[in-house]
Amino acid sequence: MASPQVVTGAGSNRRTDAAFVRARNGRGFSSAQAVQTLSAVSIGAQAIRAIGASSRGRVAAVFNRSLYLEFDGGWCCLVGTELGASPVNICVLLPGRMDIVTRNAAVDTIDQGFVIGSRLHVVTASARVWTAPIVEWSEETLIRGLAALDPLCLDHAPNAGLSRIVWPRSLADPASFELCVAMPVVASLAGWLQRVFERGAPELPPGSITKLVGLGPGLTPSGDDFLVGMLVVLSLAGRFDLVAAVDQVIRPTLEEGTGPISRLHLAAALDGESSERLHAMVNAVLAGDHDVLASRLVLISQVGHCSGWDTLAGAVMVLRVLARTHRSVMAAGRDAG
């Protein structure tokens, strides 16, 4: 599979102008030529950039409710609205299944959309540009949110993936290869975050962070998902310097270390965005909104085999250090006074 052309780095440009939803080659198309016409409800920034920079592409992966599209200007994902928005997603009202389209089917951009294999005509002109929601939060609401979340996750976190690092069960439970590799890495990352949060001085993350890149099976391995959650929370906390530091260390390993679809999601996370479900979950924790945590946990647990849990684990690892650091800094200030 060809490598994607994606934007990485905390400082990369987010283009949210709806005008960029339209393809720029000016070719026309009659929807009568396609089996179905689908109107996009929302579209993310990564998807806008990919389509706006492209004239053609192909279907790279096919699922019942989604298609990954590799354009000559980048990658994106066409999904049914029930899967939710994200920076890489084009969400459409889906009357049937996506797998009427075959892998490697041609994709041609046209005015106000694109055509997939002469089977689907996707109209993007009226799509809402999705951006990740932001909530107000404080040390108090964060601590309250974490206290409400942890009991739920201890009961429900799966054995697969890396979430058991953050919510461990009995030591007698067998550990997977991925878990054994990741445990010392996550511990070193937590220590790094503790130091930089308390001291405020810049410092690169430990080199062992690269062991998470591509760690695990699937299109988005568990190690990559963990990094996505971590990067999103660092951005939400305003620590773009730390996002850039992580980018500096992992970037040289991405091309050979993981697949193109996972690189797409990591690129979006380096811009501070991930799936709508992850942002809803993290925002509920930040705001201490315990009434919605259980329902949002159900939704995020439905993402992939264990991808939702792995991204949440990476996010919560950072949130815990953030909460501890706030407490220690506040205590030090009171003692000094």
LOPA-928982 format. One record per atom (N, C-alpha, C): residue in one letter; x, y, z. Coordinates in steps of 0.05 Angstrom, whole numbers, padded with zeros to 5 digits, always signed. Each point is the difference from the previous one (the first is absolute). Last residue first. Example, Ala and Ser with C-alpha at 12.3 -4.5 7.8 and 13.67 -1.06 7.14 Angstrom:
2
s+00257-00045+00142;s+00016+00024+00001;s-00015+00022+00014;a+00006-00115-00001;a-00018+00024+00000;a+00018+00024+00000;
***
This chain:
337
g+00081+00595+01025;g-00013+00024+00010;g-00001-00001+00031;a+00034-00072-00050;a+00018+00022-00003;a-00011+00026+00012;d-00053-00079-00003;d+00022-00003+00020;d+00019+00023-00001;r-00070-00003-00064;r-00011+00005+00027;r+00022-00002+00021;g+00022-00022-00089;g-00005+00029+00003;g-00011+00007+00027;a+00014-00090-00021;a+00025+00013+00003;a-00004+00030+00003;a-00075-00052-00019;a+00009-00005+00027;a+00027+00014+00005;m-00036+00004-00087;m-00016+00016+00018;m+00009-00003+00029;v+00041-00053-00065;v+00008+00028-00004;v-00016+00018+00019;s-00022-00092-00002;s+00027+00004+00012;s+00009+00029-00002;r-00083-00026-00041;r-00001-00002+00029;r+00027+00006+00013;h-00005-00002-00094;h-00015+00023+00010;h-00001-00001+00031;t+00037-00074-00043;t+00018+00023-00002;t-00014+00025+00011;r-00050-00080-00008;r+00020-00002+00021;r+00018+00024+00001;a-00062-00006-00071;a-00014+00004+00026;a+00020-00001+00023;l+00033-00019-00086;l-00008+00028+00001;l-00014+00006+00027;v+00022-00089-00020;v+00024+00015+00007;v-00007+00030+00003;r-00070-00055-00028;r+00008-00007+00028;r+00025+00016+00008;l-00030+00007-00090;l-00018+00014+00018;l+00008-00006+00029;v+00045-00047-00068;v+00008+00028+00001;v-00017+00016+00020;m-00022-00090-00015;m+00027+00001+00011;m+00009+00029+00003;v-00081-00016-00044;v-00002+00000+00029;v+00027-00001+00013;a-00006-00005-00095;a-00010+00025+00010;a+00000+00002+00030;g+00024-00081-00042;g+00020+00020-00004;g-00008+00027+00010;a-00064-00068+00003;a+00021-00006+00019;a+00023+00021-00003;l-00071+00002-00062;l-00009+00010+00026;l+00022-00004+00021;t+00013-00037-00085;t+00002+00029-00002;t-00008+00013+00027;d-00010-00093-00007;d+00028+00007+00000;d+00004+00030-00002;w-00088-00037-00004;w+00012-00003+00027;w+00029+00009+00000;g-00044-00001-00083;g-00011+00020+00017;g+00011-00001+00028;s+00026-00067-00062;s+00012+00026-00006;s-00012+00022+00018;c-00014-00100-00010;c+00005+00013+00026;c+00012+00028-00004;h-00045-00045-00071;h+00001-00023+00018;h+00006+00010+00028;g-00045+00075-00058;g+00019-00021-00006;g-00001-00023+00020;v-00057+00071+00033;v+00019+00008-00021;v+00021-00022-00003;q-00071+00002+00068;q-00008-00011-00026;q+00018+00007-00023;s+00008+00034+00090;s+00008-00028+00001;s-00008-00014-00026;i-00025+00090+00017;i+00028-00002-00007;i+00010-00029+00000;l-00090+00018+00025;l+00005+00008-00028;l+00029-00003-00007;v-00026-00016+00089;v-00012-00021-00018;v+00007+00007-00028;l+00023+00063+00064;l+00018-00022+00000;l-00010-00023-00017;r-00054+00075+00013;r+00021+00006-00018;r+00021-00022-00001;s-00072-00007+00061;s-00010-00002-00027;s+00022+00006-00021;a+00022+00009+00092;a-00006-00028-00006;a-00010-00003-00029;l+00018+00088+00036;l+00024-00016-00005;l-00007-00029-00008;v-00058+00079+00025;v+00001-00010-00027;v+00024-00019-00005;d-00019+00044+00085;d-00026-00011-00008;d+00001-00013-00028;h+00074+00048+00046;h-00003-00028+00006;h-00026-00013-00011;d+00065+00086-00017;d-00029-00006-00006;d-00005-00030+00003;g+00082+00061+00007;g-00011-00014+00024;g-00029-00007-00004;a+00065+00042-00063;a-00021+00017+00012;a-00012-00013+00025;l+00068-00046-00050;l+00010+00027+00007;l-00020+00017+00015;v-00028-00084-00035;v+00018-00003+00023;v+00011+00027+00009;a-00054-00001-00076;a-00016-00007+00023;a+00017-00004+00025;n+00043+00015-00083;n-00013+00024+00010;n-00017-00005+00024;v+00039-00074-00044;v+00020+00016+00014;v-00012+00026+00011;m-00056-00055-00053;m+00008-00014+00024;m+00019+00017+00017;a-00025+00031-00085;a-00023+00001+00018;a+00006-00013+00027;h+00065-00004-00069;h-00002+00027+00011;h-00024+00002+00019;l+00012-00082-00045;l+00021+00005+00019;l-00002+00028+00013;r-00061-00022-00069;r-00005-00015+00025;r+00021+00004+00021;e+00009+00038-00087;e-00020+00014+00015;e-00006-00014+00027;s+00097-00015-00045;s-00029-00006-00005;s-00018+00016+00018;s+00091+00046-00011;s-00005-00029-00005;s-00030-00004-00004;e+00084+00086+00008;e-00027-00011-00004;e+00000-00030-00004;g+00077+00065+00007;g-00017+00003+00024;g-00028-00011-00003;d+00081-00004-00059;d-00014+00026-00003;d-00021+00004+00022;l+00048-00080-00003;l+00021+00021+00003;l-00011+00027-00005;a-00057-00072-00014;a+00004+00003+00029;a+00022+00021+00005;a-00018-00026-00089;a-00022+00016+00010;a+00004+00005+00030;a+00062-00057-00041;a+00003+00027-00010;a-00022+00019+00010;l-00006-00092+00020;l+00021+00013+00016;l+00005+00029-00009;h-00059-00054-00050;h-00012+00008+00026;h+00021+00013+00019;l+00029-00032-00085;l-00020+00021-00004;l-00012+00009+00027;r+00059-00073-00001;r+00015+00026-00003;r-00020+00023-00005;s-00034-00087+00002;s+00007+00008+00027;s+00016+00027-00001;i-00023-00040-00081;i-00024+00009+00013;i+00006+00010+00028;p+00071-00036-00053;p-00009+00026-00009;p-00026+00010+00014;g+00069-00068+00053;g-00014+00001-00026;g-00011+00027-00007;t+00092-00020+00061;t-00029-00006+00001;t-00013+00004-00027;g+00096+00008+00016;g-00008-00013+00025;g-00030-00007+00001;e+00053+00048-00070;e+00006-00029+00000;e-00013-00014+00023;e-00014+00094-00009;e-00002-00011-00028;e+00003-00030-00001;l+00011+00051+00083;l-00027-00005-00009;l-00002-00014-00027;t+00079+00033+00055;t-00007-00028+00001;t-00027-00006-00013;p+00040+00089+00012;p+00018-00016-00017;p-00008-00029-00001;r-00051+00061+00057;r-00003+00004-00029;r+00018-00017-00017;i-00004+00008+00100;i-00012-00023-00013;i-00001+00003-00031;v+00041+00068+00059;v+00011-00026+00006;v-00012-00023-00017;q-00032+00091-00007;q+00029+00000-00007;q+00012-00028+00004;d-00089+00017+00029;d+00002-00002-00029;d+00029-00002-00009;v-00017+00016+00091;v-00007-00027-00008;v+00003-00004-00030;a+00011+00086+00031;a+00022-00016+00009;a-00005-00030-00007;a-00067+00064-00017;a+00022+00003-00019;a+00023-00018+00008;v-00071+00004+00059;v-00009-00013-00025;v+00022+00001-00020;l+00014+00048+00077;l+00004-00028+00005;l-00010-00017-00024;d-00013+00093-00002;d+00029-00005+00000;d+00006-00030+00004;f-00088+00034+00007;f+00008-00005-00028;f+00030-00004-00003;r-00073+00005+00078;r+00029-00007-00001;r+00008-00008-00028;g-00091+00022+00037;g+00015+00023-00010;g+00030-00005-00001;a-00076-00060+00022;a+00012+00013+00023;a+00018+00024-00008;l-00041-00054-00065;l-00022+00011+00015;l+00011+00015+00025;s+00061-00048-00053;s-00010+00023-00014;s-00022+00014+00015;l+00033-00081+00034;l+00021+00021+00002;l-00009+00025-00014;v-00056-00074-00007;v-00002+00013+00026;v+00022+00021+00003;v+00000-00051-00079;v-00024+00016+00001;v-00002+00015+00026;l+00070-00063-00013;l+00004+00024-00014;l-00024+00019+00001;m-00006-00087+00039;m+00019+00016+00014;m+00004+00027-00013;g-00053-00065-00043;g-00013+00010+00024;g+00018+00019+00016;v+00038-00044-00074;v-00021+00019-00009;v-00013+00012+00024;l+00062-00069+00015;l+00013+00025-00007;l-00021+00021-00008;f-00030-00087+00013;f+00008+00011+00026;f+00012+00028-00005;d-00019-00051-00075;d-00025+00011+00012;d+00006+00013+00026;d+00070-00046-00043;d-00006+00025-00014;d-00025+00013+00012;g+00024-00084+00033;g+00020+00020+00008;g-00005+00027-00013;s-00054-00075-00023;s-00006+00010+00026;s+00020+00022+00009;p-00020-00015-00106;p+00010-00016+00023;p-00004+00014+00027;t-00050+00005-00095;t+00010+00020+00019;t+00009-00016+00025;l-00024-00053-00071;l+00005+00025-00016;l+00010+00023+00018;g+00017-00102+00035;g-00021+00016-00010;g+00008+00025-00015;p+00054-00052+00086;p-00011-00007-00026;p-00020+00021-00010;g+00088+00021+00066;g-00026-00014+00000;g-00010-00005-00028;l+00068+00078+00017;l-00001-00022+00020;l-00029-00012+00000;g+00039+00079-00051;g-00005-00025-00013;g-00003-00024+00018;v+00044+00078+00047;v-00008+00003-00028;v-00003-00027-00014;l+00032+00011+00091;l-00029+00000-00003;l-00009+00002-00029;k+00091+00007+00027;k-00009-00028+00002;k-00030-00002-00002;t+00047+00084+00004;t-00002-00011-00027;t-00009-00030+00000;i+00020+00050+00080;i-00027+00005-00010;i-00004-00012-00028;s+00083+00002+00051;s-00015-00025-00001;s-00029+00004-00009;g+00065+00072+00015;g+00001-00013-00026;g-00016-00025-00002;p-00027+00081+00067;p+00020-00022-00002;p-00001-00013-00027;p-00030+00102+00001;p-00009-00025+00014;p+00021-00021-00003;l+00029+00104+00003;l-00011-00020-00019;l-00009-00024+00016;e+00001+00101+00038;e+00016-00025+00000;e-00013-00019-00019;p-00008+00110+00048;p-00004-00019-00023;p+00019-00024+00002;a-00040+00055+00087;a+00023+00000-00019;a-00005-00020-00022;g-00057+00013+00078;g-00005+00019-00021;g+00022+00002-00021;r-00017-00053+00087;r+00022+00019-00004;r-00005+00021-00021;e-00066-00069+00022;e+00008+00013+00024;e+00021+00021-00004;f-00031-00053-00073;f-00023+00016+00011;f+00009+00015+00024;v+00062-00059-00040;v-00004+00025-00016;v-00024+00016+00010;r+00021-00082+00045;r+00022+00019+00001;r-00006+00025-00015;q-00063-00071-00004;q+00001+00011+00027;q+00022+00022+00002;l-00006-00050-00080;l-00021+00020+00003;l+00000+00013+00027;w+00059-00072-00014;w+00008+00024-00016;w-00021+00022+00003;g-00019-00082+00040;g+00021+00014+00014;g+00009+00025-00015;a-00062-00056-00042;a-00013+00013+00023;a+00021+00015+00016;l+00032-00052-00070;l-00014+00023-00010;l-00014+00015+00022;s+00042-00081+00020;s+00020+00020-00005;s-00013+00026-00011;a-00055-00075+00015;a+00010+00010+00025;a+00021+00022-00004;v-00034-00044-00076;v-00020+00017+00012;v+00009+00012+00027;v+00055-00064-00041;v+00000+00024-00016;v-00020+00020+00012;p+00006-00088+00037;p+00022+00018+00008;p+00001+00026-00016;m-00070-00061-00024;m-00001+00008+00028;m+00023+00018+00009;a-00013-00044-00090;a-00009+00028+00005;a+00002+00008+00029;v+00023-00089-00032;v+00017+00020-00013;v-00007+00028+00009;c-00054-00071+00029;c+00026-00002+00012;c+00020+00020-00011;l-00087-00007-00038;l-00001+00011+00027;l+00027+00000+00014;e-00010-00041-00085;e-00002+00029-00002;e+00000+00013+00028;f-00002-00094-00005;f+00026+00010-00008;f+00000+00031-00001;s-00071-00041+00066;s+00007-00004-00028;s+00028+00010-00005;a-00037-00040+00095;a+00005+00025-00014;a+00008-00007-00029;p-00063-00051+00082;p+00022-00001-00019;p+00003+00026-00015;d-00037-00007+00102;d-00010+00000-00028;d+00023-00001-00019;a+00010+00009+00095;a+00000-00028-00010;a-00010-00001-00029;l+00002+00079+00054;l+00026-00005-00011;l+00002-00028-00012;s-00094+00055+00006;s+00018-00016+00016;s+00026-00005-00014;r-00043+00081-00042;r-00014-00020+00015;r+00020-00015+00018;p+00005+00106-00043;p+00009-00028+00002;p-00020-00017+00015;w+00005+00092-00056;w-00020-00011+00018;w+00006-00030+00004;v+00061+00050-00051;v-00012+00023+00015;v-00021-00010+00020;i+00043-00062-00056;i+00022+00014+00013;i-00011+00022+00018;r-00057-00050-00056;r+00005-00012+00026;r+00025+00011+00014;s-00029+00023-00090;s-00015+00014+00020;s+00005-00011+00028;l+00034-00026-00092;l+00018+00012+00021;l-00015+00012+00023;g-00029-00086-00072;g+00010+00028-00001;g+00015+00008+00024;a-00071-00078+00013;a+00015+00007-00024;a+00009+00029+00001;n-00055-00034+00068;n+00026-00011+00003;n+00018+00007-00024;p-00082+00066+00029;p+00005-00026-00011;p+00029-00010+00006;a-00067+00067+00060;a+00022+00001-00019;a+00007-00028-00010;h-00070+00023+00068;h-00006-00006-00028;h+00023+00000-00019;d-00002+00019+00099;d-00019-00022-00004;d-00002-00009-00029;l+00054+00074+00026;l+00011-00024+00014;l-00018-00024-00005;c-00028+00085-00030;c+00020-00012-00017;c+00012-00025+00013;l-00063+00052+00049;l-00013-00010-00024;l+00020-00016-00018;p+00032+00047+00077;p-00015-00025+00007;p-00014-00012-00024;d+00048+00083-00015;d+00017-00023+00006;d-00016-00025+00008;l-00040+00090-00017;l+00006-00017-00023;l+00014-00026+00008;a-00022+00071+00063;a-00024-00014-00010;a+00006-00020-00022;a+00070+00053+00035;a-00010-00017+00022;a-00025-00015-00009;l+00037+00064-00059;l+00017-00024+00002;l-00010-00019+00022;g-00044+00084-00008;g-00004-00017-00023;g+00016-00026+00000;r+00014+00066+00068;r-00027-00013+00003;r-00006-00018-00024;i+00078+00051-00004;i+00003-00021+00021;i-00026-00014+00004;l-00001+00072-00059;l+00016-00022-00011;l+00002-00022+00021;t-00042+00081+00025;t-00017-00016-00017;t+00015-00024-00012;e+00049+00060+00055;e-00021-00013+00015;e-00017-00018-00018;e+00067+00055-00038;e+00012-00022+00015;e-00022-00016+00014;s-00039+00049-00081;s+00017+00009+00021;s+00013-00025+00013;w-00057+00036-00098;w+00005-00019+00021;w+00020+00012+00020;e-00066+00015-00099;e+00014+00012+00023;e+00004-00021+00022;v-00006-00026-00107;v-00015+00005+00024;v+00017+00016+00021;i-00007-00025-00115;i+00016+00007+00023;i-00018+00006+00024;p-00004-00059-00103;p-00012+00019+00020;p+00019+00004+00024;a+00026-00024-00106;a-00002-00011+00026;a-00011+00020+00020;t-00026+00005-00104;t+00024+00005+00016;t-00006-00011+00028;w-00044-00005-00109;w+00001-00009+00029;w+00027+00009+00012;v-00067+00036-00083;v+00028-00005+00007;v+00002-00006+00029;r-00086-00017-00067;r+00010+00016+00022;r+00029-00007+00006;a-00049-00010-00099;a+00008-00014+00025;a+00010+00021+00021;s-00034+00009-00095;s-00015+00011+00023;s+00008-00013+00027;a+00043-00025-00085;a-00003+00029-00001;a-00013+00012+00025;t+00024-00095-00033;t+00011+00012+00025;t-00006+00030+00003;v-00032-00100-00050;v-00003+00029-00003;v+00009+00013+00026;v+00013-00099-00056;v+00000+00013+00026;v+00001+00030-00004;h-00026-00095-00055;h+00006+00028-00005;h-00003+00014+00027;l+00016-00108-00035;l-00009+00020+00020;l+00009+00028-00009;r+00015-00074-00058;r-00021-00012+00017;r-00011+00020+00019;s+00077+00006-00064;s-00026+00003-00014;s-00023-00013+00015;g+00090+00010+00038;g-00005-00023-00017;g-00026+00000-00015;i+00007+00078+00062;i+00015-00024+00006;i-00009-00023-00018;v+00003+00116+00004;v-00014-00024-00009;v+00017-00024+00006;f-00012+00108+00042;f+00016-00019-00014;f-00017-00025-00006;g-00011+00116+00024;g-00001-00027+00010;g+00019-00019-00015;q-00021+00095-00023;q-00017-00004+00023;q-00001-00030+00009;d+00041+00008-00092;d-00010+00024+00013;d-00019-00007+00022;i+00067-00076-00018;i-00016+00016-00018;i-00008+00026+00014;t+00072-00093+00008;t-00011+00024+00011;t-00014+00015-00022;d+00018-00108+00008;d+00005+00024-00015;d-00013+00024+00013;v+00034-00111+00016;v-00014+00023+00012;v+00008+00025-00016;a+00001-00117-00013;a+00010+00027-00006;a-00018+00021+00014;a+00018-00102+00037;a-00017+00014-00018;a+00010+00029-00003;n+00037-00069+00060;n+00014+00011-00023;n-00018+00012-00022;r-00051-00062+00066;r+00026+00011+00005;r+00014+00006-00026;t-00107+00000-00001;t+00023-00018+00002;t+00026+00015+00006;v-00112+00017+00021;v+00024+00010-00014;v+00023-00020+00005;i-00082-00011+00042;i-00007-00002-00029;i+00023+00009-00017;d-00001+00004+00098;d+00015-00021-00015;d-00012-00007-00027;m-00035+00063+00069;m+00021+00011-00017;m+00013-00021-00017;r-00105+00001+00033;r+00026-00008+00008;r+00021+00013-00018;g-00097+00047+00016;g+00008-00029-00003;g+00028-00005+00010;p-00042+00087+00005;p-00024-00017-00002;p+00006-00029-00002;l+00051+00090+00043;l+00005-00024-00016;l-00024-00018+00000;l+00038+00106+00014;l-00023-00016+00008;l+00001-00025-00018;v+00093+00050+00024;v-00024+00000-00018;v-00022-00016+00012;c+00105+00049+00021;c-00023-00015+00010;c-00024+00004-00018;i+00112+00003+00000;i-00022+00012-00015;i-00025-00016+00008;n+00102+00008+00053;n-00025-00012-00009;n-00017+00019-00017;v+00085+00014+00051;v+00006-00014-00025;v-00026-00010-00013;p+00002+00047+00086;p+00014+00017-00020;p+00005-00013-00027;s-00086-00030+00054;s+00028+00001+00007;s+00014+00017-00020;a-00108-00042+00033;a+00019+00018-00014;a+00028-00004+00010;g-00079-00079+00003;g+00009+00025+00011;g+00020+00015-00016;l-00056-00084-00011;l+00028-00004+00010;l+00012+00025+00011;e-00087-00004-00041;e-00001-00014+00026;e+00027-00005+00011;t-00017+00040-00087;t-00001+00019+00022;t+00000-00014+00027;g+00050-00046-00084;g-00028+00007+00007;g+00000+00017+00025;v+00086+00004-00065;v-00013-00016+00021;v-00030+00007+00001;l+00104+00012-00054;l-00029+00004-00004;l-00015-00018+00018;c+00105+00043+00002;c-00018-00023+00004;c-00029+00009-00003;c+00110+00030-00034;c-00024+00007+00016;c-00017-00025+00002;w+00106+00042-00039;w-00019-00021+00007;w-00024+00011+00015;g+00074+00045-00078;g-00004-00008+00028;g-00021-00021+00003;g+00025+00040-00085;g+00008+00021+00018;g-00003-00007+00029;d-00024-00057-00073;d+00027+00007-00007;d+00010+00023+00018;f-00072-00068+00040;f+00001+00019-00022;f+00029+00006-00006;e-00056-00080+00052;e+00026+00011-00004;e+00000+00018-00025;l-00077-00041+00076;l+00006+00010-00027;l+00029+00012-00001;y-00070-00071+00061;y+00023+00017+00001;y+00008+00006-00029;l-00099-00026+00043;l+00020-00004-00021;l+00024+00018+00006;s-00095-00046+00056;s+00021+00020-00005;s+00018-00008-00023;r-00072-00053+00042;r-00010+00027+00004;r+00021+00021-00005;n+00017-00095-00014;n-00030+00002-00004;n-00009+00029+00001;f+00099-00011-00033;f-00014-00012+00023;f-00030+00004-00004;v+00103+00010-00055;v-00029-00002-00002;v-00011-00013+00025;a+00095+00056-00044;a-00011-00021+00018;a-00030+00003+00001;a+00051+00052-00063;a+00022-00015+00012;a-00009-00023+00019;v-00034+00060-00091;v-00011-00011+00025;v+00022-00018+00012;r+00026+00085-00064;r-00010-00027+00000;r-00011-00008+00027;g+00022+00096-00066;g+00010-00018+00021;g-00011-00028-00003;r+00008+00114-00042;r-00009-00028-00002;r+00012-00016+00024;s+00011+00094-00008;s-00017-00003-00024;s-00011-00028-00002;s+00039+00070+00086;s+00000-00024-00016;s-00017+00002-00025;a+00014+00058+00082;a+00026-00002-00013;a+00001-00022-00021;g-00078+00018+00055;g+00007+00025-00013;g+00026-00001-00016;i-00030-00074+00054;i-00016+00003-00024;i+00008+00025-00016;a+00044-00016+00082;a+00005-00022-00018;a-00015+00004-00026;r-00015+00060+00072;r+00026+00004-00013;r+00006-00021-00021;i-00079-00008+00052;i-00001+00023-00018;i+00026+00004-00015;a-00003-00066+00066;a-00014-00008-00024;a-00002+00023-00020;q+00036+00017+00085;q+00018-00017-00015;q-00012-00008-00027;a-00054+00048+00062;a+00021+00017-00012;a+00020-00016-00017;g-00102-00037+00012;g+00022+00009+00017;g+00022+00014-00015;i-00113-00013-00013;i+00026-00007-00011;i+00022+00012+00018;s-00117-00026-00009;s+00022+00014+00012;s+00026-00010-00012;v-00083-00024-00038;v-00011+00016+00022;v+00022+00016+00013;a-00013-00041-00105;a+00016+00000+00025;a-00013+00019+00020;s-00048-00058-00080;s+00006+00027+00009;s+00015+00000+00026;l-00015-00073-00086;l+00002+00004+00029;l+00008+00029+00006;t-00041-00069-00084;t+00011+00026+00006;t-00002+00004+00030;q+00003-00092-00068;q-00010+00015+00022;q+00013+00027+00002;v+00014-00056-00076;v-00022-00015+00013;v-00012+00016+00022;a+00045+00052-00084;a+00008-00016+00024;a-00024-00015+00011;q-00005+00062-00075;q+00020-00020-00007;q+00007-00019+00023;a-00057+00077+00007;a-00015-00023-00012;a+00020-00022-00008;s+00027+00086+00034;s-00005-00020+00021;s-00015-00024-00012;s+00069+00065-00053;s-00029-00004+00003;s-00005-00022+00020;f+00086+00072-00016;f-00009-00028+00003;f-00030+00000+00003;g+00097+00067-00027;g-00028-00004+00008;g-00007-00030+00001;r+00096+00062+00016;r-00014-00019-00017;r-00029-00004+00011;g+00074+00058+00036;g-00022+00011-00016;g-00015-00020-00017;n+00077-00001+00069;n+00006-00005-00028;n-00023+00008-00019;r+00009+00003+00101;r+00009+00024-00015;r+00006-00006-00029;a-00069-00035+00088;a+00023-00007-00017;a+00006+00022-00019;r-00049+00016+00096;r-00004-00005-00029;r+00026-00007-00014;v-00003+00023+00093;v-00014-00026-00004;v-00003-00006-00030;f+00035+00082+00035;f+00020-00020-00008;f-00013-00027-00002;a-00048+00077+00030;a+00005+00001-00029;a+00019-00021-00009;a-00024+00017+00092;a-00017-00020-00014;a+00005+00001-00030;d+00072+00022+00078;d-00018+00015-00019;d-00016-00020-00016;t+00071-00016+00067;t-00028-00006+00006;t-00019+00014-00018;r+00108-00034+00017;r-00016+00016-00019;r-00029-00008+00003;r+00098-00003+00058;r-00027-00011-00002;r-00016+00018-00018;n+00112-00019+00011;n-00023+00018-00005;n-00026-00016-00001;s+00090-00026+00060;s-00010-00001-00028;s-00026+00015-00002;g+00061-00016+00079;g-00005+00026-00012;g-00012+00000-00027;a+00025-00078+00053;a-00020+00015+00015;a-00007+00027-00013;g+00030-00090-00055;g+00012+00022+00015;g-00021+00018+00013;t-00010-00057-00095;t+00007-00006+00028;t+00011+00024+00013;v-00062-00037-00091;v+00013+00023+00013;v+00006-00009+00028;v-00004-00065-00090;v-00016+00012+00021;v+00016+00022+00013;q-00004-00076-00083;q+00011+00026+00004;q-00017+00014+00020;p+00018-00110-00012;p-00017+00023-00002;p+00016+00026+00002;s+00031-00099-00042;s+00001+00016+00024;s-00017+00025-00003;a-00020-00094-00051;a+00016+00024-00002;a-00001+00015+00026;m-00009-00107-00008;m-00017+00024+00000;m+00017+00025+00000;
***
